């Protein structure tokens, strides 16, 4: 899973809608912090979307095996699922 904790900041140039930027500044928003947080969220979303696509067959095979054979360590469970 991508982690972005304590990563150094790097200056960059962005082209933003001038009206949106002006309103954000009027509202006292920290544009860099907001963009950084939203970009990190979108990167995580796309990372997991790609991971799911790349691992779709393996997940399907595992689910089929569990449906057919049950969970690998089910006999060691100390609880029972309520029905």
N, C-alpha and C positions, 0 to 999 in steps of 0.2 A: 504494500500500500504506500502511495507517495506520502512522504512527510516533509513538511516545510518548516519545522521548528528551528529557530535560531539560525536560519540561513541569512547570509549577508544581503543587504539591499544593494541594488544596482540602478543607477540613474538610467532613464530611458525617455524617449520622446513618444508621445501619444497624440493622435489627432482625435479630439473629442468635439461633440456638438457644442458650439459656443454658448447657446442659450442654456443648455443643461449644466455646463460648467459654471456659468455665472450664477445660476440658481443654487447650485451646490455650495458655492462659496458664500452666497448670501445666507444660506442656512447654517453656515459654520462647519460644513463637512470637511473632513480631511480627505481630499480626493485621492491621494496616494494610498492611504490606508484602506479606503473603501474599494478602490480598484484592485488592490492587492488581495483583499479578502474575497472579493467576488471572482477574481481570476483563479485563485486557489480552489474555490468551490467548483468552478467549471472544469478545471483540470482534473480534480478528483472524480467528478461525474463522468467525464469522457474516458478516464483511465479505467474505471470499473465497467463502463459500457464496452470498451474494447476487450477487457479481460473476459467478460461474459461471452462475447462473440467468439474469441479465440478458444475458449474452454467449453463451449456449448456441448460438443460431442462427449467430452470426458464427464461432464456433469450429468448428461443424459444417461451415459453408460453406468455411472455410479448409482443413479436413481433407479435404473432398471434392476441392477444387482440387488439393491436393498429391497425393492418390491418383491423380487423373486426369492431371495435368501434371508431377508431380515437384516437387522443391524448387526455388524460384526461382533460386538461385545454385549448384545442384549441379555444374554444369560447372567451377566454380572450386575444387572441393575438392582438397586436396592429400593426402588419405588415402582409403583404400578400406575400406569396412566388411567385416569378416571374415564369411564365410558358414559 
